[in-house]
């Protein structure tokens, strides 16, 4: 089965950039980092965050106590989502 692939041929040299690319400055990076740290700490202190941490601890304990069963659950969940989301 053959497919046709469109080919675009550009003539001449590529156009020069009119503006210099903008890069994040270290100041912007530090501001973003601080904002994310603050949001994460607020999330951890919230009621939902503490519930998530407790759930994660319980899941870790279950996996350590029952590694085989946990692996089978994860394989089953992966297969289920793979079938659910597969392309038609």
Buried (B, 14 or more C-beta within 10 A) or exposed (E): EEEEEEEEEEEEEEEEEEEEEEEEEEEEEEEEEEEEEEEEEEEEEEEEBEEEEEEEEEEEEEBEEEEEEBEEEEEEEEEEEEEEEEEE
